[in-house]
């Protein structure tokens, strides 16, 4: 098949590009390189340096004529969405609508959209949380992702564009950005390997569901090949709840270092618990996570160790 990956030079997007090429598909990537790295895109995939908000995106989609579009491009920092709400909306809402319109104009059959599980549901007492739980975003990032899903569903209804939203848990793995606020696994691993002790926000008992990037890639490929009746929104997580203190201890062991965690003030508005029920993805897409957290953390640490 012909596939286009927006954000294809980024963390998750570049892994999707690799998997598509390995499966023998024709692949192009779109990325503005604001966070992505050109070197992550193999020569076998065509890279277009284009912002998803721009009119040039329509020219790219029209020229490439992909059958499937994997929409990974996004502003991913929850805290930045609060400090810069217009920027977050421009990229995550306007950029998504711009891409959807380009897909309709170019006759794209299906869009697989990178959504967010924890950010869309907000704090909930139902753990693991299923897709039937009410959406109560606690951040503007979560609101934008939910808005992207709504636009996708309307485009599906109006134009017959097949639209599948994958609600990611906390994705981690090789190539994750260790800078900024997003990606606690990458941030902790880089600091521990460099001899620093990372600071845990608050008491460290806040929990997340950590899913390995390789499993997320398999979910995307499953959504791309599923029958049209399977289109909808699906959680992509492990159902395993891990708090930050546990995560720190596992990463410290994987890095082979010692030292106790440091704690700083908690972040206002931070979710206390997030863990996703992915049983719907198992039944409808035939997907389930395969990489245990301990194994995925070791692979991630080895990536950062070899890159240092």
GUVEX-826866 format. One record per residue (C-alpha): residue number from 1; residue in one letter; x, y, z. Coordinates in Angstrom, 1 decimal, m for minus. Layout:
N
{n NUM res a u X v Y w Z}
...
// end
This chain:
308
{n 1 res x u 0.0 v 0.0 w 0.0}
{n 2 res x u 0.9 v 3.7 w m0.3}
{n 3 res x u 1.2 v 5.3 w 3.1}
{n 4 res x u 1.9 v 8.8 w 4.4}
{n 5 res x u 3.1 v 9.3 w 8.0}
{n 6 res x u 2.7 v 12.8 w 9.4}
{n 7 res x u 5.3 v 13.4 w 12.1}
{n 8 res x u 7.3 v 10.7 w 10.3}
{n 9 res x u 10.6 v 12.0 w 11.6}
{n 10 res x u 9.4 v 12.0 w 15.2}
{n 11 res x u 9.5 v 9.4 w 18.0}
{n 12 res x u 6.5 v 7.2 w 17.2}
{n 13 res x u 6.2 v 8.3 w 13.5}
{n 14 res x u 9.7 v 7.2 w 12.6}
{n 15 res x u 9.1 v 3.8 w 14.1}
{n 16 res x u 5.9 v 3.5 w 12.0}
{n 17 res x u 7.9 v 4.5 w 8.9}
{n 18 res x u 10.5 v 1.8 w 9.6}
{n 19 res x u 7.8 v m0.9 w 10.1}
{n 20 res x u 5.9 v 0.0 w 6.9}
{n 21 res x u 9.2 v m0.1 w 4.9}
{n 22 res x u 10.1 v m3.5 w 6.4}
{n 23 res x u 6.7 v m4.8 w 5.3}
{n 24 res x u 7.3 v m3.7 w 1.8}
{n 25 res x u 5.0 v m0.7 w 1.6}
{n 26 res x u 5.5 v 2.6 w m0.4}
{n 27 res x u 6.1 v 5.3 w 2.3}
{n 28 res x u 6.4 v 9.0 w 2.6}
{n 29 res x u 6.9 v 11.1 w 5.7}
{n 30 res x u 5.7 v 14.7 w 6.4}
{n 31 res x u 7.5 v 16.6 w 9.2}
{n 32 res x u 8.3 v 20.2 w 9.9}
{n 33 res x u 11.4 v 19.0 w 11.8}
{n 34 res x u 10.6 v 21.3 w 14.8}
{n 35 res x u 11.0 v 18.2 w 17.0}
{n 36 res x u 11.7 v 15.5 w 14.5}
{n 37 res x u 15.1 v 14.4 w 13.2}
{n 38 res x u 15.8 v 14.1 w 9.5}
{n 39 res x u 18.2 v 11.2 w 10.1}
{n 40 res x u 15.4 v 9.0 w 11.5}
{n 41 res x u 13.8 v 8.8 w 8.0}
{n 42 res x u 15.4 v 6.2 w 5.9}
{n 43 res x u 16.3 v 7.0 w 2.3}
{n 44 res x u 13.7 v 4.5 w 1.1}
{n 45 res x u 11.0 v 6.9 w 2.4}
{n 46 res x u 10.4 v 10.3 w 0.8}
{n 47 res x u 10.5 v 13.1 w 3.4}
{n 48 res x u 8.5 v 16.3 w 2.8}
{n 49 res x u 9.5 v 19.1 w 5.2}
{n 50 res x u 6.0 v 20.6 w 5.6}
{n 51 res x u 4.0 v 22.0 w 8.5}
{n 52 res x u 0.6 v 20.2 w 8.9}
{n 53 res x u m1.1 v 23.6 w 9.2}
{n 54 res x u 0.1 v 24.8 w 5.9}
{n 55 res x u m1.5 v 24.8 w 2.5}
{n 56 res x u 1.6 v 23.0 w 1.1}
{n 57 res x u 0.3 v 19.9 w 2.9}
{n 58 res x u m2.5 v 19.6 w 0.4}
{n 59 res x u 0.0 v 19.6 w m2.5}
{n 60 res x u 2.0 v 16.8 w m0.8}
{n 61 res x u m1.0 v 14.6 w m0.2}
{n 62 res x u m2.4 v 15.2 w m3.7}
{n 63 res x u 1.0 v 14.4 w m5.3}
{n 64 res x u 1.7 v 11.3 w m3.1}
{n 65 res x u m1.9 v 9.9 w m3.3}
{n 66 res x u m1.6 v 7.7 w m0.2}
{n 67 res x u m4.2 v 5.0 w 0.5}
{n 68 res x u m3.5 v 5.2 w 4.3}
{n 69 res x u m2.4 v 8.2 w 6.4}
{n 70 res x u m1.0 v 7.8 w 9.9}
{n 71 res x u m1.5 v 11.1 w 11.6}
{n 72 res x u 1.2 v 11.3 w 14.3}
{n 73 res x u 2.2 v 15.0 w 14.0}
{n 74 res x u 1.2 v 16.9 w 17.1}
{n 75 res x u 2.1 v 19.3 w 19.9}
{n 76 res x u 2.7 v 16.7 w 22.6}
{n 77 res x u 3.4 v 18.7 w 25.8}
{n 78 res x u 0.5 v 18.8 w 28.1}
{n 79 res x u 1.9 v 21.7 w 30.1}
{n 80 res x u 2.7 v 23.7 w 27.0}
{n 81 res x u m0.9 v 23.3 w 25.9}
{n 82 res x u m1.8 v 25.2 w 29.0}
{n 83 res x u 0.8 v 27.9 w 28.7}
{n 84 res x u 0.4 v 28.3 w 25.0}
{n 85 res x u m3.2 v 27.2 w 24.2}
{n 86 res x u m3.5 v 28.9 w 20.8}
{n 87 res x u m0.3 v 27.1 w 19.6}
{n 88 res x u m1.7 v 23.8 w 20.8}
{n 89 res x u m5.0 v 24.4 w 19.1}
{n 90 res x u m3.4 v 25.5 w 15.9}
{n 91 res x u m1.3 v 22.3 w 15.6}
{n 92 res x u m3.5 v 19.7 w 17.2}
{n 93 res x u m6.9 v 20.9 w 16.0}
{n 94 res x u m6.4 v 23.1 w 12.9}
{n 95 res x u m3.5 v 21.0 w 11.7}
{n 96 res x u m5.6 v 17.8 w 12.0}
{n 97 res x u m8.6 v 19.4 w 10.2}
{n 98 res x u m6.2 v 20.6 w 7.5}
{n 99 res x u m4.9 v 17.1 w 7.0}
{n 100 res x u m8.4 v 15.6 w 7.0}
{n 101 res x u m9.5 v 18.0 w 4.3}
{n 102 res x u m6.3 v 17.2 w 2.3}
{n 103 res x u m7.1 v 13.5 w 2.6}
{n 104 res x u m10.7 v 14.0 w 1.4}
{n 105 res x u m9.5 v 16.1 w m1.6}
{n 106 res x u m6.9 v 13.5 w m2.6}
{n 107 res x u m9.1 v 10.5 w m2.2}
{n 108 res x u m7.3 v 8.9 w 0.8}
{n 109 res x u m9.2 v 5.8 w 2.0}
{n 110 res x u m8.3 v 5.8 w 5.7}
{n 111 res x u m6.7 v 7.9 w 8.5}
{n 112 res x u m5.2 v 6.4 w 11.6}
{n 113 res x u m5.1 v 9.2 w 14.2}
{n 114 res x u m2.8 v 9.3 w 17.2}
{n 115 res x u m5.1 v 10.3 w 20.1}
{n 116 res x u m4.5 v 10.1 w 23.9}
{n 117 res x u m6.0 v 7.9 w 26.5}
{n 118 res x u m5.2 v 9.4 w 29.8}
{n 119 res x u m5.5 v 13.0 w 28.6}
{n 120 res x u m9.0 v 12.5 w 27.1}
{n 121 res x u m10.5 v 10.6 w 30.1}
{n 122 res x u m9.0 v 12.7 w 32.8}
{n 123 res x u m9.0 v 11.5 w 36.4}
{n 124 res x u m11.3 v 8.5 w 36.7}
{n 125 res x u m12.1 v 5.9 w 39.4}
{n 126 res x u m12.5 v 3.2 w 36.7}
{n 127 res x u m9.1 v 1.6 w 36.4}
{n 128 res x u m8.3 v 0.3 w 33.9}
{n 129 res x u m10.4 v 2.8 w 31.9}
{n 130 res x u m12.5 v 1.6 w 28.9}
{n 131 res x u m13.5 v 3.6 w 25.9}
{n 132 res x u m17.1 v 3.8 w 27.2}
{n 133 res x u m16.0 v 6.0 w 30.1}
{n 134 res x u m17.0 v 9.7 w 29.7}
{n 135 res x u m14.3 v 11.9 w 28.3}
{n 136 res x u m13.4 v 14.6 w 30.8}
{n 137 res x u m10.1 v 16.2 w 29.7}
{n 138 res x u m8.1 v 17.9 w 32.4}
{n 139 res x u m5.8 v 19.7 w 30.0}
{n 140 res x u m6.1 v 21.7 w 26.8}
{n 141 res x u m4.0 v 19.0 w 25.1}
{n 142 res x u m6.6 v 16.4 w 26.0}
{n 143 res x u m9.4 v 18.7 w 24.8}
{n 144 res x u m7.6 v 19.2 w 21.4}
{n 145 res x u m7.2 v 15.4 w 20.9}
{n 146 res x u m10.8 v 14.8 w 21.7}
{n 147 res x u m11.7 v 17.5 w 19.2}
{n 148 res x u m9.5 v 15.8 w 16.6}
{n 149 res x u m11.5 v 12.6 w 17.1}
{n 150 res x u m14.8 v 14.5 w 16.7}
{n 151 res x u m13.6 v 16.1 w 13.5}
{n 152 res x u m12.5 v 12.7 w 12.2}
{n 153 res x u m15.9 v 11.2 w 12.9}
{n 154 res x u m17.7 v 14.0 w 11.1}
{n 155 res x u m15.4 v 13.7 w 8.1}
{n 156 res x u m16.2 v 9.9 w 8.1}
{n 157 res x u m19.9 v 10.7 w 8.2}
{n 158 res x u m19.8 v 13.4 w 5.5}
{n 159 res x u m17.3 v 12.0 w 3.1}
{n 160 res x u m16.9 v 8.3 w 3.8}
{n 161 res x u m13.3 v 8.7 w 5.0}
{n 162 res x u m12.4 v 5.7 w 7.2}
{n 163 res x u m11.2 v 7.1 w 10.5}
{n 164 res x u m9.6 v 5.2 w 13.4}
{n 165 res x u m8.4 v 6.9 w 16.6}
{n 166 res x u m5.9 v 5.1 w 18.7}
{n 167 res x u m5.9 v 6.4 w 22.3}
{n 168 res x u m2.3 v 5.9 w 23.4}
{n 169 res x u m1.3 v 5.4 w 27.0}
{n 170 res x u 2.2 v 6.7 w 28.0}
{n 171 res x u 4.4 v 5.7 w 25.1}
{n 172 res x u 8.1 v 5.1 w 25.8}
{n 173 res x u 11.0 v 3.6 w 24.0}
{n 174 res x u 14.1 v 4.3 w 21.8}
{n 175 res x u 14.2 v 7.7 w 20.1}
{n 176 res x u 11.9 v 9.3 w 22.7}
{n 177 res x u 12.9 v 12.9 w 23.3}
{n 178 res x u 14.7 v 13.3 w 26.7}
{n 179 res x u 14.3 v 17.0 w 26.7}
{n 180 res x u 11.4 v 19.2 w 27.8}
{n 181 res x u 8.4 v 18.0 w 29.8}
{n 182 res x u 7.2 v 15.1 w 27.8}
{n 183 res x u 8.6 v 11.6 w 28.1}
{n 184 res x u 9.4 v 10.8 w 31.7}
{n 185 res x u 11.1 v 7.5 w 30.8}
{n 186 res x u 13.5 v 9.2 w 28.4}
{n 187 res x u 14.1 v 12.1 w 30.8}
{n 188 res x u 14.9 v 9.8 w 33.7}
{n 189 res x u 17.0 v 7.4 w 31.7}
{n 190 res x u 19.2 v 10.1 w 30.2}
{n 191 res x u 19.7 v 11.7 w 33.6}
{n 192 res x u 20.5 v 8.5 w 35.4}
{n 193 res x u 23.0 v 7.5 w 32.7}
{n 194 res x u 24.8 v 10.8 w 32.9}
{n 195 res x u 25.2 v 10.5 w 36.7}
{n 196 res x u 22.3 v 12.8 w 37.7}
{n 197 res x u 19.3 v 11.9 w 39.9}
{n 198 res x u 16.1 v 13.0 w 38.3}
{n 199 res x u 13.5 v 15.0 w 40.3}
{n 200 res x u 10.1 v 13.4 w 40.9}
{n 201 res x u 7.2 v 15.8 w 40.9}
{n 202 res x u 5.3 v 15.4 w 44.2}
{n 203 res x u 5.2 v 12.2 w 46.2}
{n 204 res x u 5.6 v 10.0 w 43.1}
{n 205 res x u 2.5 v 7.9 w 43.8}
{n 206 res x u 0.8 v 9.3 w 40.6}
{n 207 res x u 0.4 v 6.4 w 38.2}
{n 208 res x u 0.5 v 5.9 w 34.4}
{n 209 res x u 0.2 v 3.0 w 31.9}
{n 210 res x u 3.5 v 2.7 w 30.1}
{n 211 res x u 3.3 v 1.1 w 26.6}
{n 212 res x u 6.3 v 0.3 w 24.5}
{n 213 res x u 6.7 v 2.1 w 21.2}
{n 214 res x u 7.0 v m1.2 w 19.3}
{n 215 res x u 3.6 v m2.3 w 20.6}
{n 216 res x u 2.1 v 1.1 w 19.5}
{n 217 res x u 3.5 v 0.6 w 16.0}
{n 218 res x u 1.8 v m2.8 w 15.8}
{n 219 res x u m1.5 v m1.2 w 16.9}
{n 220 res x u m1.2 v 1.3 w 14.0}
{n 221 res x u m0.5 v m1.4 w 11.5}
{n 222 res x u m3.5 v m3.4 w 12.9}
{n 223 res x u m5.7 v m0.3 w 12.5}
{n 224 res x u m4.5 v 0.2 w 9.0}
{n 225 res x u m5.4 v m3.4 w 7.9}
{n 226 res x u m8.7 v m3.8 w 9.9}
{n 227 res x u m12.0 v m4.1 w 8.1}
{n 228 res x u m14.0 v m0.9 w 7.7}
{n 229 res x u m16.6 v m1.9 w 10.4}
{n 230 res x u m13.8 v m1.9 w 13.0}
{n 231 res x u m13.2 v 1.9 w 12.6}
{n 232 res x u m13.7 v 3.9 w 15.8}
{n 233 res x u m11.7 v 4.7 w 18.9}
{n 234 res x u m9.4 v 2.2 w 20.7}
{n 235 res x u m7.3 v 2.3 w 23.8}
{n 236 res x u m3.7 v 1.3 w 23.2}
{n 237 res x u m2.2 v 0.5 w 26.6}
{n 238 res x u m1.2 v m2.4 w 28.9}
{n 239 res x u m3.7 v m2.3 w 31.7}
{n 240 res x u m0.8 v m2.2 w 34.1}
{n 241 res x u m0.7 v 0.8 w 36.5}
{n 242 res x u 2.8 v 1.9 w 37.6}
{n 243 res x u 3.6 v 4.8 w 39.8}
{n 244 res x u 6.5 v 7.1 w 39.3}
{n 245 res x u 8.4 v 5.8 w 42.3}
{n 246 res x u 8.3 v 2.3 w 40.9}
{n 247 res x u 9.3 v 3.5 w 37.5}
{n 248 res x u 12.3 v 5.3 w 38.9}
{n 249 res x u 13.4 v 2.2 w 40.8}
{n 250 res x u 13.1 v 0.0 w 37.6}
{n 251 res x u 15.1 v 2.5 w 35.5}
{n 252 res x u 17.7 v 2.9 w 38.2}
{n 253 res x u 18.2 v m0.9 w 38.2}
{n 254 res x u 18.3 v m1.0 w 34.4}
{n 255 res x u 20.9 v 1.8 w 34.3}
{n 256 res x u 23.0 v 0.0 w 37.0}
{n 257 res x u 23.2 v 3.0 w 39.3}
{n 258 res x u 22.4 v 3.7 w 42.9}
{n 259 res x u 20.9 v 6.6 w 44.7}
{n 260 res x u 17.6 v 7.6 w 46.1}
{n 261 res x u 15.0 v 9.7 w 44.2}
{n 262 res x u 14.7 v 13.4 w 44.8}
{n 263 res x u 11.2 v 14.9 w 45.1}
{n 264 res x u 10.1 v 18.3 w 44.1}
{n 265 res x u 6.8 v 20.1 w 44.4}
{n 266 res x u 3.8 v 18.5 w 42.6}
{n 267 res x u 2.5 v 20.0 w 39.4}
{n 268 res x u m0.9 v 21.7 w 39.7}
{n 269 res x u m3.6 v 19.9 w 37.8}
{n 270 res x u m1.6 v 16.7 w 37.2}
{n 271 res x u m3.6 v 13.6 w 36.9}
{n 272 res x u m3.3 v 11.2 w 39.8}
{n 273 res x u m4.1 v 7.9 w 38.0}
{n 274 res x u m4.2 v 6.8 w 34.4}
{n 275 res x u m4.4 v 3.2 w 33.1}
{n 276 res x u m6.2 v 1.9 w 30.0}
{n 277 res x u m8.3 v m1.1 w 29.3}
{n 278 res x u m7.3 v m2.3 w 25.8}
{n 279 res x u m9.7 v m5.3 w 25.5}
{n 280 res x u m11.7 v m3.6 w 22.7}
{n 281 res x u m8.5 v m3.3 w 20.6}
{n 282 res x u m7.9 v m7.0 w 21.3}
{n 283 res x u m11.3 v m8.1 w 20.1}
{n 284 res x u m11.8 v m5.6 w 17.2}
{n 285 res x u m8.2 v m5.2 w 15.9}
{n 286 res x u m6.5 v m8.4 w 17.1}
{n 287 res x u m4.0 v m6.3 w 19.0}
{n 288 res x u m2.6 v m6.7 w 22.5}
{n 289 res x u 0.7 v m5.5 w 24.0}
{n 290 res x u 3.6 v m7.9 w 24.0}
{n 291 res x u 6.5 v m6.1 w 25.6}
{n 292 res x u 6.7 v m6.2 w 29.4}
{n 293 res x u 7.6 v m2.9 w 31.1}
{n 294 res x u 10.9 v m4.3 w 32.5}
{n 295 res x u 12.0 v m5.5 w 29.1}
{n 296 res x u 11.0 v m2.3 w 27.3}
{n 297 res x u 12.8 v m0.2 w 29.9}
{n 298 res x u 16.0 v m2.2 w 29.4}
{n 299 res x u 15.8 v m1.8 w 25.7}
{n 300 res x u 15.2 v 2.0 w 26.1}
{n 301 res x u 18.2 v 2.4 w 28.5}
{n 302 res x u 20.4 v 0.5 w 26.0}
{n 303 res x u 19.4 v 2.9 w 23.3}
{n 304 res x u 20.3 v 5.9 w 25.3}
{n 305 res x u 23.5 v 4.3 w 26.6}
{n 306 res x u 24.7 v 3.6 w 23.0}
{n 307 res x u 23.6 v 7.1 w 21.9}
{n 308 res x u 25.6 v 8.9 w 24.6}
// end
